[in-house]
Amino acid sequence: MKASAHRFALAGLFVAVGLLGIALSPRGAAAQAWTMPRGASYTKLSYGMSTAGFQYTFDGRRTDFIDGLPGDTFKDRSLYLYSEIGLFKNATLVLNVPYKRIFVRDHAFRFRVFAFGTAQVGLRVGLLPLLGIGPSAHALSITGTLGLPTGYTRNYAPSVGAGQMDGQLALSYGISMWPFPGYAQVGAGVRYRSSIFSLSGVTVCQPGNDIDCIADRKPTYGSEMLYSGEIGFTPLRGALLIQALAGAIWSIDAPTVGFSALNPIPTHQRALKIGAGFGIYPFRLLNVPFLAPLGVSAQYYRTPYGQNTIDSRDLFLGFDYRFTASKK
């Protein structure tokens, strides 16, 4: 019974990690409040490295990720493809596809899983033109997103996602500080957790005997509030990007039960992330027109507070490219 409970506790942590990864996967700088011009696109390929040796319990206490086991026992080494495509003058298609690679070790075993996770497909619409407000330094948008599992097996331990579809609606406001080379933006949204699990699979296993899976219980996940904030500085004609970043995922109902055999999958979690980012577009300085939109970037986050989640260190390294259609 003790070994079985330990497997359930691990599985709960794995799914918490998957949910938080969906909320904080890397996105384009200065993207959430602004729409793309028609025919333009932004694409970013990122390599994410999340590492943890500690977790936050349901009441916010910090403790070992695996009880009694020191060191970094959780590692996530995943790829993310993020893209925005300008469909119309005031509407942008948003896509995010993660390829998850998760490694966890406990006192006796080392677990790992490689699979595509939950993809996000959404539409961002600029609100100011709809209100009759012309071009200005301000931007206001609303984004609706669907979270779509990509057919992965949801009851593997570790899991690359919760396995159910969800819907998200977010409002974002941004301001350009031109002629000062900088911008700021904030966003708030809500994620609704559905009970639809048809886009993910399940494998038959015997918990306690099959160490790499748990019983499929289709839990009811609580809906969450999502928050983001960003301040950016873009000197040298935009060739450099320096960011201050913050984000939070906050279950509407507070977590009341931690990871245990009775509650193996955390249906509620809360986490605060703060970080910084840096980007460089070297071909802008070299005046190479075709390659000028090509950049490399890095973002780093810490988790100063959480409930029912991991205390992770998150580093994202990426390449991005912005294509703008020529005007005729």
C-alpha positions as CSV (number, residue, x, y, z in Angstrom):
1,M,0.0,0.0,0.0
2,K,2.8,2.4,0.8
3,A,4.5,1.9,-2.6
4,S,1.1,2.4,-4.3
5,A,0.5,5.6,-2.5
6,H,4.0,6.8,-3.4
7,R,3.2,6.2,-7.1
8,F,-0.1,8.1,-6.8
9,A,1.7,11.0,-5.2
10,L,4.3,11.1,-8.0
11,A,1.6,11.0,-10.6
12,G,-0.1,14.0,-9.0
13,L,3.1,16.0,-9.1
14,F,3.6,15.1,-12.8
15,V,0.1,16.3,-13.8
16,A,0.6,19.5,-11.8
17,V,3.8,20.1,-13.8
18,G,1.9,19.6,-17.0
19,L,-0.8,22.1,-16.1
20,L,1.7,24.7,-15.1
21,G,3.7,24.2,-18.2
22,I,0.6,24.8,-20.4
23,A,0.0,28.1,-18.6
24,L,3.6,29.4,-18.8
25,S,4.9,28.0,-22.0
26,P,7.0,30.6,-23.9
27,R,5.3,33.2,-26.0
28,G,6.4,36.0,-28.3
29,A,7.6,39.3,-26.7
30,A,5.0,42.1,-26.9
31,A,2.5,39.8,-28.4
32,Q,-0.5,39.3,-26.1
33,A,-2.0,42.8,-26.5
34,W,-1.2,43.5,-30.2
35,T,-2.6,41.8,-33.3
36,M,-0.5,41.0,-36.3
37,P,-1.0,42.8,-39.6
38,R,-2.8,40.8,-42.3
39,G,-0.4,38.4,-44.0
40,A,2.3,38.8,-41.3
41,S,3.5,36.1,-39.0
42,Y,5.6,35.5,-35.9
43,T,7.2,32.1,-35.2
44,K,9.3,31.0,-32.2
45,L,10.9,27.7,-31.5
46,S,12.0,27.3,-27.8
47,Y,13.8,24.7,-25.8
48,G,12.5,24.7,-22.2
49,M,14.5,23.5,-19.2
50,S,12.5,23.3,-16.0
51,T,14.2,21.8,-12.9
52,A,13.0,21.2,-9.4
53,G,14.0,19.6,-6.1
54,F,11.1,21.1,-4.1
55,Q,7.4,21.4,-4.2
56,Y,4.8,23.6,-2.5
57,T,2.1,21.7,-0.5
58,F,-1.6,22.5,-0.6
59,D,-1.2,25.1,2.1
60,G,1.9,26.8,0.6
61,R,4.6,25.1,2.7
62,R,7.9,24.3,0.8
63,T,9.1,20.7,1.0
64,D,11.1,18.1,-0.9
65,F,9.7,17.2,-4.4
66,I,10.2,13.6,-3.4
67,D,10.1,13.2,0.3
68,G,13.5,12.5,1.8
69,L,15.3,12.6,-1.5
70,P,17.7,15.5,-2.0
71,G,18.8,17.1,-5.2
72,D,16.9,17.9,-8.5
73,T,14.5,15.0,-8.8
74,F,12.4,16.6,-11.6
75,K,13.5,17.7,-15.0
76,D,11.5,18.9,-18.0
77,R,13.4,19.2,-21.3
78,S,10.7,20.2,-23.8
79,L,10.3,21.9,-27.2
80,Y,7.7,24.5,-27.9
81,L,6.6,25.8,-31.3
82,Y,4.6,29.1,-31.0
83,S,3.2,31.0,-33.9
84,E,1.0,34.0,-34.7
85,I,-0.5,34.6,-38.1
86,G,-2.3,37.7,-39.2
87,L,-5.6,36.4,-40.8
88,F,-7.3,39.7,-41.2
89,K,-6.6,43.4,-40.4
90,N,-7.7,43.0,-36.8
91,A,-7.6,39.2,-36.1
92,T,-4.6,36.9,-35.4
93,L,-4.5,33.2,-35.3
94,V,-2.4,31.9,-32.3
95,L,-0.9,28.4,-32.2
96,N,1.3,26.7,-29.5
97,V,2.4,23.1,-29.8
98,P,4.6,21.5,-27.0
99,Y,6.7,18.4,-27.4
100,K,7.2,17.2,-23.8
101,R,10.2,15.4,-22.4
102,I,9.9,14.8,-18.7
103,F,12.3,12.9,-16.3
104,V,11.6,12.1,-12.6
105,R,13.5,9.9,-10.2
106,D,12.4,8.6,-6.8
107,H,14.2,6.4,-4.3
108,A,14.0,3.3,-6.5
109,F,13.2,4.3,-10.2
110,R,13.8,6.8,-12.9
111,F,10.7,7.7,-14.9
112,R,10.6,9.4,-18.3
113,V,8.1,10.2,-21.1
114,F,8.4,11.7,-24.5
115,A,5.2,12.9,-26.4
116,F,3.4,15.8,-27.8
117,G,1.4,17.5,-25.1
118,T,-1.8,19.7,-25.1
119,A,-1.8,22.1,-28.1
120,Q,-3.4,25.5,-27.9
121,V,-5.3,27.0,-30.8
122,G,-6.8,30.5,-30.5
123,L,-7.9,33.7,-32.1
124,R,-6.9,37.2,-30.9
125,V,-9.1,40.2,-31.8
126,G,-8.0,43.8,-31.3
127,L,-10.8,45.8,-29.5
128,L,-9.8,49.4,-30.0
129,P,-10.7,49.5,-33.8
130,L,-14.0,47.9,-33.0
131,L,-14.6,50.8,-30.5
132,G,-13.8,53.3,-33.3
133,I,-10.4,54.2,-31.8
134,G,-7.7,54.8,-34.4
135,P,-4.0,53.8,-34.3
136,S,-2.3,55.0,-31.1
137,A,0.3,53.9,-28.5
138,H,-2.3,51.8,-26.8
139,A,-3.5,48.2,-27.6
140,L,-6.4,46.2,-26.2
141,S,-7.2,42.7,-27.3
142,I,-9.2,39.7,-26.3
143,T,-8.0,36.1,-27.0
144,G,-10.0,32.9,-27.0
145,T,-8.1,29.7,-26.9
146,L,-8.9,26.0,-26.9
147,G,-6.5,23.5,-25.3
148,L,-6.5,20.3,-27.4
149,P,-4.7,17.1,-26.3
150,T,-2.8,15.5,-29.1
151,G,-3.7,11.9,-28.5
152,Y,-1.2,11.2,-25.7
153,T,-1.8,8.6,-23.0
154,R,-2.9,10.6,-20.0
155,N,-2.4,8.0,-17.3
156,Y,1.3,7.4,-17.8
157,A,3.6,8.4,-15.0
158,P,4.9,11.0,-15.7
159,S,2.1,12.5,-17.8
160,V,2.6,15.1,-20.5
161,G,-0.8,16.7,-19.8
162,A,-4.1,16.3,-17.9
163,G,-5.8,14.8,-20.9
164,Q,-9.0,17.0,-21.0
165,M,-10.0,19.8,-23.3
166,D,-10.2,23.3,-21.9
167,G,-11.2,26.8,-23.0
168,Q,-9.5,30.1,-22.1
169,L,-10.5,33.7,-22.5
170,A,-8.0,36.5,-21.8
171,L,-8.0,40.3,-22.0
172,S,-4.7,42.1,-22.6
173,Y,-3.7,45.8,-22.5
174,G,-0.4,47.1,-23.8
175,I,1.2,50.5,-24.3
176,S,4.1,51.6,-26.5
177,M,6.4,54.2,-24.8
178,W,7.7,55.6,-28.2
179,P,9.9,57.6,-28.7
180,F,11.4,55.9,-25.6
181,P,12.3,52.4,-26.8
182,G,10.1,50.4,-24.6
183,Y,6.6,48.9,-23.9
184,A,4.5,47.4,-21.1
185,Q,1.6,45.1,-21.1
186,V,-0.7,43.2,-18.6
187,G,-3.2,40.5,-19.1
188,A,-5.9,38.6,-17.1
189,G,-7.9,35.6,-18.2
190,V,-9.9,32.6,-17.0
191,R,-9.4,28.9,-18.0
192,Y,-12.5,26.6,-17.9
193,R,-11.7,23.0,-17.3
194,S,-14.1,20.7,-19.2
195,S,-14.8,17.0,-18.6
196,I,-14.1,16.0,-22.2
197,F,-11.2,13.5,-22.3
198,S,-11.9,12.1,-25.8
199,L,-8.8,13.6,-27.4
200,S,-6.4,11.7,-25.1
201,G,-5.9,8.0,-24.6
202,V,-5.6,5.6,-21.6
203,T,-3.7,2.4,-21.0
204,V,-4.8,-0.4,-18.8
205,C,-2.5,-0.9,-15.8
206,Q,-2.4,-2.2,-12.3
207,P,-1.3,0.6,-9.9
208,G,1.4,-0.7,-7.5
209,N,2.6,-3.3,-10.0
210,D,3.0,-1.2,-13.3
211,I,5.3,1.5,-12.1
212,D,4.8,3.7,-15.2
213,C,1.0,4.3,-15.0
214,I,-1.8,5.0,-12.7
215,A,-5.6,4.2,-12.7
216,D,-7.5,6.6,-15.0
217,R,-10.0,8.5,-12.8
218,K,-11.0,11.5,-15.0
219,P,-10.9,14.0,-12.1
220,T,-12.8,17.3,-12.1
221,Y,-10.3,20.1,-12.5
222,G,-11.1,23.4,-11.1
223,S,-11.2,26.5,-13.3
224,E,-8.3,29.0,-13.0
225,M,-7.5,32.6,-13.3
226,L,-4.4,33.5,-15.3
227,Y,-2.4,36.7,-15.0
228,S,0.6,38.1,-16.8
229,G,2.8,41.2,-16.8
230,E,5.7,42.4,-18.9
231,I,7.9,45.4,-19.3
232,G,10.3,45.6,-22.2
233,F,13.2,47.8,-23.2
234,T,14.3,47.7,-26.9
235,P,17.4,49.9,-27.5
236,L,19.6,50.0,-30.6
237,R,16.6,50.3,-33.0
238,G,15.1,47.1,-31.5
239,A,18.3,45.0,-31.9
240,L,18.2,44.3,-28.2
241,L,15.3,43.2,-26.0
242,I,15.4,43.3,-22.2
243,Q,12.3,42.1,-20.3
244,A,10.9,42.0,-16.7
245,L,8.3,39.2,-16.6
246,A,5.7,37.9,-14.2
247,G,2.9,35.3,-14.5
248,A,0.5,33.5,-12.2
249,I,-1.9,30.6,-12.4
250,W,-4.5,30.7,-9.6
251,S,-7.3,28.2,-9.1
252,I,-10.5,29.8,-8.3
253,D,-11.2,27.3,-5.5
254,A,-8.3,27.1,-3.0
255,P,-6.5,23.7,-2.8
256,T,-7.6,21.8,0.2
257,V,-6.0,18.4,-0.2
258,G,-2.4,17.7,-1.1
259,F,-0.8,14.9,-3.1
260,S,-1.9,11.6,-1.6
261,A,-3.3,8.2,-2.5
262,L,-6.8,9.6,-2.0
263,N,-6.2,12.6,-4.2
264,P,-3.5,11.4,-6.7
265,I,-4.0,14.2,-9.2
266,P,-4.1,17.8,-8.1
267,T,-7.3,19.3,-9.3
268,H,-6.5,22.7,-8.0
269,Q,-3.1,24.6,-7.9
270,R,-1.7,28.1,-7.5
271,A,1.7,29.4,-8.6
272,L,3.4,32.8,-9.0
273,K,6.3,33.1,-11.5
274,I,8.7,36.0,-11.8
275,G,11.6,36.3,-14.2
276,A,13.6,38.2,-16.8
277,G,14.3,37.9,-20.5
278,F,16.9,38.9,-23.0
279,G,16.9,38.9,-26.8
280,I,19.2,40.0,-29.6
281,Y,18.6,40.6,-33.3
282,P,22.2,40.9,-34.7
283,F,21.2,41.3,-38.3
284,R,19.4,44.5,-37.6
285,L,22.7,46.1,-36.6
286,L,24.3,44.7,-39.7
287,N,21.5,46.0,-42.0
288,V,20.7,42.6,-43.5
289,P,17.1,43.1,-44.5
290,F,15.9,39.5,-45.0
291,L,17.6,38.3,-41.7
292,A,16.8,41.4,-39.7
293,P,13.7,39.8,-38.1
294,L,15.7,36.7,-36.9
295,G,16.5,36.8,-33.2
296,V,17.7,34.6,-30.3
297,S,16.3,34.9,-26.8
298,A,16.3,33.6,-23.3
299,Q,13.8,33.8,-20.4
300,Y,14.3,32.7,-16.9
301,Y,11.6,32.2,-14.2
302,R,11.6,31.4,-10.5
303,T,8.6,30.3,-8.4
304,P,8.5,32.3,-5.1
305,Y,5.2,31.0,-4.0
306,G,2.8,28.2,-4.8
307,Q,0.1,25.8,-3.6
308,N,-0.1,22.2,-4.9
309,T,2.6,22.8,-7.4
310,I,6.4,22.5,-7.9
311,D,9.1,25.0,-7.0
312,S,10.8,25.0,-10.3
313,R,13.5,27.0,-12.1
314,D,12.5,27.6,-15.7
315,L,14.9,28.5,-18.5
316,F,13.6,29.0,-22.1
317,L,16.1,29.4,-25.0
318,G,14.7,30.2,-28.5
319,F,14.9,31.4,-32.0
320,D,12.2,33.7,-33.4
321,Y,11.4,35.2,-36.8
322,R,8.8,37.9,-37.7
323,F,7.6,37.9,-41.3
324,T,5.9,41.0,-42.7
325,A,4.1,40.8,-46.0
326,S,5.2,43.4,-48.6
327,K,2.8,46.2,-49.3
328,K,1.5,46.5,-52.8
